């Protein structure tokens, strides 16, 4: 597969409402340069993940795309599946599911 999404995780797990959640995934493109990685959080929307050492990404350029986002205090508690989508500069896309629990 030209784009591979792996090693997806959230921290902390589970995440208390009102706290900061970090979502991360390793993304590799065999045929092009990764240009976009997004995560869809139910009821909050789409958020870009970064591999540039900002927004909660620990190390720039390591292929691990991350984002830190505060979960609203009034967010409904429960188990969710976040959708991660990636695209490379050749237009190839891939997606993966990322489980998260809000307590």
N, C-alpha and C positions, 0 to 999 in steps of 0.2 A: 504494500500500500504506500502511495507517495507521501501521505501525511500520517504520522502516528501520534496519537495522544495517549499518554500513559502516566502512571504514578500520580493520579489525581487524589487530592486529599484536602480536607478542611481542618483548621485548627482554631480554637479548641474544638474537640468533638466529644460530646455534644457542646453546642454554643448557647450560653444563656442570652436571652433577649436583652438588648441594651449594651451588649459587649461587642468587641471588634472580632470579626471573623476573617481569617485569611484563607483564601482558596488558591490552590496551585496545581499545575499540571506540567509534565514534561511534554514538549511538542517538537517534533522533528519532521522536516520535509526532505524526502530523498531526491526530489527533482527541482526544487525551487527554494526561494527564501520565504520564511514565514512572515506574513505582513499583518495578520490580524488574528487575535485570540480573544474570544468573548465568552462570558458566562452569563446565562440568564437566571436571575434569581426571582422565583415566583413572587408576585405582588410588589416587587421593587424595580424590575426592569433588567436591561442589558448593561453589562459593565465590561470594559476592556481589561484584559490581563496583560501584565507587562513583564518584559525580560530586560529591564534597563536599570535595575537597582533602585527604583522608586516605587511608590504606591504599595509598599509591603513586599516587593521583590528583593530577596536577600542579595543576589549576585547577578550583575549584568552579564548578559551573553552566555549564560550556562545552559540555555534551552529550557529552563523552568520558568514558566509564566505565572505570575502571582498578582493578587490584589487583596488589600485590606479594606474592609467595609464594615461600618457599624450597623448591626442589626437593630432596627427600631425596638424600643422597649415594649411597645404594644404589638409587636409582630406576633401572629398566631403561632402558638407552640405546636410542634409536630415534626414528623419526618418528611423531608422533601428530596426530590431529585433535581439537581441543577443541570442544565444542559450547557456543555462546553463545545464551542465551535471554533475551528481554525481554518485559515485560508492562506495559501501561498501565492507568490507573485505570478504563478501560471494559471490561477483560477481554481486550483484543486482545493476541495474542502473535505473536512472530516469532523465528526462529532463524537462526543462521549458523555456519559452520565456521571454525575458526582453527587453521592448521597450526603445529606446534611441533616442534623437534628437540632431544632431550636427548642430550648427548655426554659 
